[in-house]
Amino acid sequence: MQLQFTIHIWKKGDWFLAKCPELDFISQGTTRDEAEKNLMEVMQIQFEEMSLMGTLDDYLKECGYDFDKDTGTATPQAKMIGSESFEMQVV
C-alpha cells in the first residue's frame, strides 16, 4: 500500500521532534534526521502490527484516509496547505 502523509519537525531544547499529524504518531531524536528516521520506524512497526491484527484499514479510515484499491494508495481526505507562526498579546 502506498501511503501519503506529512511530517512536521520541531526543535525543543536539545531534541528534535518529528510528528505525523494525519496519523497521530510522534518520535524524537538528537538530530532532525534521527527524529525523522525514528518516526518512520515507529510507523512501520505499528502498521505491520495493525496489518497482522487486521485493524490497519479501520485505523486509516478513522484517521480520515480514503483507500483506492485500484492504485493501492491511501490518501488523506484533508491536506495541510500551509503553516505560519503568529504572536498575539494575551491579557
N, C-alpha and C positions, 0 to 999 in steps of 0.2 A: 504494500500500500504506500502510495506517495502522500505525504502529509505536509501541508503548508502551515507555517506558524511564524511568530515574531519572537525575537529575543531582545530584552532590554537589559542594559548593563549599567550598574551604579557603582560608585566607589564610596565606601563607608569606612573611614579610618584607613587602616592598612589592608582592608579586604575589598575584593570586587564581588559584587552580587550579580548573578545572571538569572533573569526571570522570563518565563514564557507565560504571558498573561492569558492567552486563549485557553491554555491547558492547566493553568494554576500550578506550575512546577517552578521551584526556585533552588539555586545552588550557590556556592561561593568558592572562591579560590584566592590565592595570593597574587595572581596576575589576571588580567582580563581574559587571556586565552585559557588559563586553567579553569576559571569560573565557567566559561562557555563549554569547555570540554567536559567538566563535571556535570553540567546541566544536561548535555546531550547523553551522557552515560546514564544518569538517573532516569531520563525519559525512556531510553531504550530498554532498561531493565523493567521499568513499570509497564511499558507496552507489551513486552514479552510475557510478563506475569498475567496481565489482563487478557491477553490473547489465549494463553493456556487455560484461564478460568472461564473464557467465553464471554467476558464483560467489556472487551475493547470497543465494540461497535456502540454499545449503550453509553459508555463513558464519552466517546467522541460526540455522540448525539446530545448528551447532557451538556457538553461544553460548547454546543452551538455549531457543530460541523455538519456539512452536507457531504454524503459519500456518493461518488459517481462510479457505479460498478463497471461501466464500460471502459473507463480510463484507469480505474483503480486509484483515484485521487480523492482525498478528504480535504475539503476546503472550508475555512471558517465562514460563517454567514456574515459576520461583521469583520471589517478590516480597519486597522489603525491607519489614518491618513496623515497624521502629524503629531508633533509633540512640542510643547513650548514651556519655558519656565516663567513664572509670574511672581510678583510680590504684591502684597496688599497690607495696609495698616489695619490691625485688629484692635478694637477698643474694648 
